[in-house]
């Protein structure tokens, strides 16, 4: 089955000859990518089935302190405005990251990061709400009988209260998954800490090296569920796998076995499938922005040069098709010479081939195998 993927290019090609003769003006919104984004939303029909009074989550990445190439807030604001035209109620959401000691690891800290990066209710045109609570610990358990690795997934609790989800993702490289797009934005971005741990890590629980341990008690103090005893033993029945103990341990006595790229990709698709199963595939839509395609995701506190020139924005109801189309467009684009990109072919693979050995096709093929979407697509350019 072939899926439709709608596209607008990022070029704003001005008719300089007409402008020079006074027959056209520079000041024409039709040349703006923001205006073209509005046309993309309308012609793709991704908002057509939103009903009055629906609660609509705009799931995006708020980045981290120090990063500066996250999605421009004007696109969030335009999307929120189009949702409000349906007399529905949009809000912007993001979940907390692993850990328990940094701002990105809990809801209030995430909101501070969002503000730092220019995302507020005023700039986005909608309220910002943490997806998994103020401490990043609110999730619901969704069973998954036929997961590749996971048999249950902890999903951010906000999904209980939403009618529709719009994934708004900036496509970029990722050392563990090869690429971050629609699949990652939902499959990682709407999971709770427990499943984030399981996606990244093979160890059942954090491991404690008693020879390195100084019994300073920092891990006990930071644990949100009192899962660590005074003799530094972890109670698996209490541990929520937040990884705060590992962050807090100064002598590095607490460790884990990190997953390889293939297993991480398949576990991420397990998480994605559980979220789609819970929310319903008909209730999730996808927008991929292929601009500022940095080699590493927005979780880190820096933004290297983009590996390719800006391409444009895609919209689809199919998460596999939109990510495959995004990857194909990246492959077809010339590489930026002043970047870490070292190859015209397999750009994102080559960046990580001697370190993390990641490949975006692992996740795309895994999602297609689960029939979560189609790798076959028709690219429809919106004029």
PyMOL commands that set and color helices and strands:
alter all, ss='L'
color gray80, all
select helices_A, chain A and resi 16-20+29-31+33-44+73-85+103-105+107-116+121-124+157-161+182-187+193-200+218-222+244-248+261-279+281-283+319-332+347-352+360-369
alter helices_A, ss='H'
color red, helices_A
select strands_A, chain A and resi 3-9+55-59+89-94+127-130+139-143+152-156+164-170+172-174+178-180+207-208+254-255+284-290+312-316+377-381
alter strands_A, ss='S'
color yellow, strands_A
deselect
rebuild
show_as cartoon
